[in-house]
Every structure is written in structure tokens, then in C-alpha cells.
Amino acid sequence: MPTLEVQDLSRWYGEVIGLSGASFALEPGVTGLLGPNGAGKSTLLKVLTGQIRPSRGGVRILGEVPWGNPDLFHRVGYCPETDSIYPELGAREFIAAMLRLAGLSASEATQKAGEALTRTGLDPELRKPMAAFSKGMRQRTKLAQALALAPEILLLDEPLNGMDPVGRKETIDLVVQLGREGHTVLVSSHILHEVEQMTPHILLLHQGRVLAHGDVHEIRDLIEDRARSVRLRCREPHRLAGRLMEMGAVSGIRFTDEPDVLVVETGHADLFFARLTQLGLEDGLGIEEVQPLDDDLHSVFEYLVR
Amino acid sequence: MPIHDFSYRHWEGERSERPPALVLGSAQIRVALQRRAVKLLLLVSGLFVIAYLGILYVETMPRDGLLGFLRNIPLVKLDGRTLQIFLDRQRLLHYLICLAAGAEVIALDRRFRTLQIYLARPLRVPDYLVGKALPLLLLLSLCTWVPALLLLVLKSATTASFEWLRQEPHLPFAIVAYSTLLILCLTSITLAVSSLTSSPRLASGQLVAVLLFPSAAGDILAALTHDDAWQLLSLNANLDQVCSWFFRRELPYELSPWATLAMLLALTAAGIAILLRRVRAVDVVGGS
């Protein structure tokens, strides 16, 4: 059952369209929110967090409308893209103050703030003010305030921005873990390979519209009007190339610098893979590796957006 | 089909019944009271109260005593006139309190972009505004109706008489009504000005300009044209007029007190309207 549903959602600012007729539903797990700058990602997250009223259409989070419904935000955590901290406060103090707004007692808020900081890899006993924090530490603090109450829904806007490689890895692992635990996590990022490490499930926005939604490999399969590239490693690439041309379903073959590798272009992926399986059974060709080159997130993104 | 173990446990502890506005307000009050300027202004306000306690003390002394002659001085008496002076003459102090404890509060949230975190919490915009207004409401109350009513209570206790109430039955209403109007008007103007910028310094400068320039302009134009109607521009003049009206004293300007009251209410409403427009999540397009 979807925990987050968006139906025909539009939001415009005067004549500028922020979102246009977006519809999708999310279930527990991690979904990557992708799109170039100005695609509507931040607008979508602000509508989902009840900060902006939709111009048209509707949003339901855990069955409730977020706009004008502050009680819902006991169950939703939001990590904004921009720095949103008081530099003179310590991280624990800041998060505890925010948790107190959700009705926690002072002691419980401090305890939960400490636990959340630990989970994001920060020392809860760190006393220095956040003004002295690195960008990565501030990101972790924002993330900690979002997940401090283990909300069912987590909306993370570019949580990896400014983090060092170790921080990125740890945060990616944390997001994956949150998804496994059953949170519904919508995480926006413009760094595709990082999203790919978090989830194969994506929501692609472009010019305010939902361009694609689903598993990245399934989305690639749906793109039929563009040839797919498949990298093959085998013992006899020239013989394999000949056999491939004979069997059809291949629009081009090129050899690479590696002597045992060839790249095949096909416009009929299903037929191609079925015949390749037959070829694989033939003696002598020695197909060792089959690697689709363009059903990664980057290729799908490039194809759909550019 | 993804596998989720649903191992997370959402916090289901007991929530406090305290309204979030009060939680936010308490934190804001603590921050305000940590400021040296605010402490100093409260101290100065306390000196006013001590001076009036002195008046009260003199009033209870026998006329033929050592310091009994002091009772013959017209202003050494706690009545409607002196209480009006008590409220009216602290105006500069009230302005300084607004400057010290209110000018920066929303500007800082805009600067540090914390509004979006607040508004994605179980907190409505009115809760946020009330929370941010609480320090000003408290501090201004501590310099206006709280000590004024306390002085009246002390007067009744020390003289064991409610004669003052028989002579000036409007006094409690005048104190509370004028103080409420002053506090609401100054608080809404201060917070509105604070919400107009993300620079705390600029907010303070703007507040000084808003509090002083219209008053100066009103005075100058009224003097040049010999027409008190220009004093409607002046916050000071409007407050003076309403204060005198509530305390049933001679009005200082040839203006309808209803017009000045309407002006003050309009300023308060304009401040609230600005706040409701400015205090929201940053619009993604437009970047306001």
C-alpha cells in the first residue's frame, strides 16, 4: 500500500511552472528523486512537507493531506538542501530544541538527539558550536534532525552535498539501511551514481513533469526507440560478430581496444538476448561476459532528459 | 518485490500537552534574557517602579511627619495622572526593548534558513509567530501593565482603601487597554520589520527608522501646516492621544481619538498581514 501518493499535482508561481500534473505513489523503501536543476525537485519536497500549497491536484502522506496539517509532521522527517542551522548552537542542542517542538520532554529530546547524531556518525558529546562544523558535519546534523524520531516518511533533499567520500559512503549506507527498515525515503540528488548506490528505484522529474518512475532497469527496457549497447567478452570475437550479424536483431558491432571485447548495438533487445543465449550454447564462441552498457541510471537519465 | 523488515520503531512516547508556540516562546525568552542589553533595560524599567514605590511610600506617610511636606507636591500621588505618566514616559524604553529583543528574531531565521525546518515540524505559522512574539509580549508587559496594576494593588494594601477605585473606576481598564494596544502594536511592527530582511543589523536599522521617522515627519508637518491631522502619521502621537483618552485626561492633539485608535489598530493589522505573507517556506522560484 502506498505511503505517499501524489495525484495530478501542479504548482506554479505566476507564469512559472514549478510542477505540472505530477502523479506517482511511493511505498516503503528508498526512491531516488532525480532531475536537472529547475526540474521541480525542491518544489515537490516543499509541497510534500506542507510548506507550499499545491496549485492543483493533491498529495496524501500516510493517508493525510500535508498542507495545514502540522500533526502529520510527527511522522515525517525533512532534511532541507540548504544549511538550516543556528551556528552558535551545538548539534545536540539544536536537534533537541527541534524535538521539543514535537512534544518531547527536555531529557527525552536530548537523549533522542544524541541517538540520532550517533546514527549519522557524529559524536553526540561534541560541544563545539555548529559554526565550527565542516559542511559534511552540518549535513549530518540536518540528517540527524530529520530522522531523530524515526519517522515513517523521510524526505531528504541533496543529503550528500558537501560530504567527503567517507561521509558519502556512510550516508549512502545509512539511507539504504533506512529503506530496509521500512521507512519510505525520498532522496533527491543530482549525482547519479550515488543515487544508484542507494536504490534502483527512481522518480525522474524534468521541467516540472514526472518523466519516469520505477526501477531504472525496467525504465530502460521501456525505451524501445533507441538502440541498446551490450558489451560482450568472448574468446573469438570475430567469429561471434559474424554469427551475430547472421542471426539478425543487431544494428551495429564495433571492436574495442581490448582484443576479446566487442560492443553490439541492438534495437530489439528481447530478441537479441534470446538469440544470444542460443549462441552461448554453441561450442567454441566462449562468451564469458555480457554487460548492458546503457541501462545504468546515467544512461537512462541522459536519454530521457537530454 | 523489495523486502523491508520494518524494524524501525517510530517514537511513540508521551507527548507534552504544552502548545508548540509556548515551547518555542520559552526558548526565545531564555535567549532574550541572556542579552546584556535586555537585562539593562529591565533594570532601568525596575528603577521606574522603585521610584513609584517611593511615591506610594510617601503617600502613606502622615502629613505632619518629617517628610510629610512631600505629599503637597502635586505629582507625589499614585493616581490616574501619575500612572499615565508611568506608562507614557517609558516609551523610549519600550522602543529599545523592541530593538534589543525583537528586531532580529525572524531576520536570524531567514538568514540561517531555519524557517523551513520549523515549518516542516508539527508547528503552524501562527504557532511560530506567537512563539517568536512571546519575549516581546513578556518584556513589554513587565514594563507596562504588570507593574502598573501591581502599584494599584500595593496602594490598596498599604492604604487599606479602595478610594482610588471610587474616584477613578476606569483606571484598571485604562492601564490594561492602553498597555495591550501598545504591546500588540509594537510587537507586530517589530516582528514585521524583522521579517522583511535576512540581515539582523538591517532589521534593527529599519526598526529605528519605522519607529522614529514617521513621528518626526508628523511633528514637522503638523508644525508647518498648523494642522494636528498630520500627527496621525506619528506612532508616538497616536499612542499619546490614545493613552490620554483611556486615562480620561486632556487630549494633547486636536484629533479624533477614534481616528488614532483606528490608526494603531491598522498598524497592528498591517504588521500581522506582513508577517503572514513573509513567514513561509522560501518559494523555490523567486527566491524570496
Interface residues (C-beta under 8 A of the other chain):
Chain A: Y13 V16 G18 E27 P28 G29 S42 T43 K46 T49 G50 Q51 I52 G68 P70 D71 L72 F73 H74 R75 V76 Y78 P80 T82 D83 S84 I85 Y86 P87 A97 M98 R100 L101 A102 G103 L104 S105 E108 K112 Q145 L149 A150 P151 E152 L178 G179 R180 E181 G182 H183 H201
Chain B: P2 I3 H4 D5 F6 S7 Y8 R9 H10 W11 G13 R15 S16 E17 R18 P20 V23 L24 A27 L108 F112 R113 T114 Q116 I117 Y118 L119 A120 R121 P122 L123 R124 D127 R280 A281 D283 V284 V285 G286
